[in-house]
Amino acid sequence: METIAAFFDVDGTLFTDHVWRGMLDYFAMKRGKRPVRLFWWYHMPAYFLRKLKLISEEQFRGSWGAHLAWFVRGWSRAQLQGLYDFIAHEYVTPHRREDTIGLLKEHKAQGHLTVLVSTGFTEMIAAIGQTIGAPIAVGTDLEIKNDRATGRIMPPVVIGAQKGSAAKQKLAALGYDVDYTQSFAYADSITDMGLFEIVGHPCPVYADAELMRVASERGWPVFSGHG
């Protein structure tokens, strides 16, 4: 029997804030403020290139997400779990969008497979999923050698078109036979287009301007919230 899935982006969709902000707060506590400031300065040129539309939002966010792995270089799995627990149980809790989390719970009640898809580290997204009832997480994998994080990711970064392909690969590997024409996707950004394009029921939520334009052109329903 084919499975119907409901895919949810995390930042801006299920939570009002961005997970990376919480990560930088945690890294400032564990690594000190100076490395975090250097991280900001390193990415400042790309920030302005994005503002000038010389690079895409996807290019900007992709490199940003990949480079966050630098902060966890040398960390054990226990140390990584400390980061994941902080994000899932402390940082995102005040920023919950109860209306879109309610959509996730409605899908779960209908027997649909609920899946989180994010650029963030996979195990961190899984920790968030445990708090809201999403059993499967698709994210960017950290490179681990000798039970320690190397400070690098396992390419590719899960963003843009990769969100859709990574989600399909993960569910196939887990043995799910998904009916994508009957499945749903919820997300807020133009960088989530890869997720929308694999399902029969795309639904932008709290959409940015570019995504709203695409939704209007394609006649997609747009969820604006009721919480």
Buried (B, 14 or more C-beta within 10 A) or exposed (E): EEBBBBBBBBBBBBBEBBBBEBBBBBBBEBBEEEBBEEBEEEBEEBEEBBEEEEBBBBBBBBBBBBBBBBBBBEBBEEEBBBBBEBBBEEBBEEBBBEBBBEBBBEBBEEEBBBBBBBBBBBBBBBBBBEEBEBEBBBBBBBBBEEEBBBBBBEEBBBBBBBBBBBBBEBBEEEEBEBEBEBBBBBBBBBBBBBBBEBBEBBBBBBBBEEBBEBBEEEEBEBBEEEE
